[in-house]
Amino acid sequence: MTRKKNTLPADPGEEMVTVNIHGGFYYNRTLGLPTVIKEYQKVEAILEELQYMACITINIGQLSKIEYLYGSNAYNYLLGSITQTLKRIKETEFRGQDVFVADLYDSDTFVIFLSPPREDRTQLVYHLEAISERIRISLEQEVFDLLHPYLKEYSRPGIGYAMEIQNPMVSNMRLLRQLLRNSKSMGDFMTMKRGYVSRYTLQKIIIEQDLHTVFQPIVDLRTLEVIGWEALSRGPKNTEFNSPKVLFLLAQECGLSFELDRLCRKKALENVKSVDPDKKIFVNTLSMTIHDPEFRGLYLKELLEDLQIKPENVVFEISEKLAIDNYELFRSAMKDYTDVGIVHAGDDMGTGYSDLERIMELNPGFMKVDISFVRNVHKSYIRQEIVRAMVNLAGNIGSQVIVEGIEKREEWIKLRELGAQYGQGFFFARPADKPGGIAPVA
């Protein structure tokens, strides 16, 4: 006896109009993709031919958070961008017969049903995990780059895979729903696994001290003389941790910010032996690591003497990204550094929790103006006035301004006109393995 297949009405009529409020039963207009229901007959045909069905699901779970924070326009823009990326990936990684659809109920999830192989029908069993991994590699960086400006966290797509064997006792529609649930669950598991693997890898990097330091010159904007270098940390090359953004975001996510920052500071000081002792070295540090009892006092003094670094040429850049909860305790901790001659700089000024309060309480020797105020400053009256105000403030309290992220000649000229003393950026030189001079871009 032939088992009757599931069928759907050919003309949904008014029912389709009703459900199209959120993209439609049959077609998701926002994504420009059919839904599972629209392509059901193709999917069922694959199941009938293979006697099993395999799929890959791609879930961008963080998009719902962005919709709540920034609204549906931002959400739709990001979802559309990711859709176009997946379409490109499908063209290179999948066969034309594979069925690419939007999930019916979860618009943040995409589904790819894999068509029968040309030769051995068991090929999918062996290659399903490898296919999903290729999608992850192709997609993960783009998702991170798209979502980071909104969430300021490390966002991973949930990429899962699953198979279901045809069962004559169970309807094909039920098997299909079960397949999708299992694939999404696998995606959740793989995302969690990636998080644990990242934490383990980061711990390994810290234990093995597998970091390297690069140097970017800081120049006098009038004379173009190099006054010093900022020491920047990078993770192992050819890994995701080589990106400083990813390195420090994952450290924050894994609860390893203190351990990583401590190592970066240590490696930076050890790697400045080749630096001119009369030039300054700027070392990034988090506000909490200033309290590190093993680094303060006599140990620091002996370390600098051993490395033949003049303390007065060491500048600790205190990140503005974390609030300082107790200024009295912070000043007390900083005294161990200032007593040996070390200066402190406020980093990323203009992006922190309480910039003016921090300036008032700590009176930094240097104020580093964030790139957001520098980008196209020659075209923006507001940016110019903000930079001008910070230059005036710094001059009145005995501090000095360093502007970050100068990438264009026009920016350099305008910042110099505004009275900024020092600057750094790709216009002068990119970070390099050894401290060097500058070569301004024409």
Secondary structure, DSSP 8 states (H G I E B T S, - for coil): ---------S--THHHHHHGGGT-SSEETTTTEEBTTTTHHHHHHHHHHHSEEEEEEEE-TTHHHHHHHH-HHHHHHHHHHHHHHHHHHHHHHS-TTSEEEE-SS-TTEEEEE----SS-TTHHHHHHHHHHHHHHHHHHHHHHHHHHHHH-S----EEEEEEEE--TTS-HHHHHHHHHHHHHHHHHHHHHHHHHHHHHHHHHHHHTT--EEEEEEEEETTT--EEEEEEEEE--TTSGGGSHHHHHHHHHHTT-HHHHHHHHHHHHHHTTTTS-TTSEEEEEE-GGGGG-TTTSTHHHHHHHHHHT--GGGEEEEE-TTS--S-HHHHHHHHHHHHTTT-EEEEEEETSSS-HHHHHHHH--SEEEE-GGGTTTGGG-HHHHHHHHHHHHHHHHHT-EEEE----SHHHHHHHHHTT--EE-STTT---BSS--------
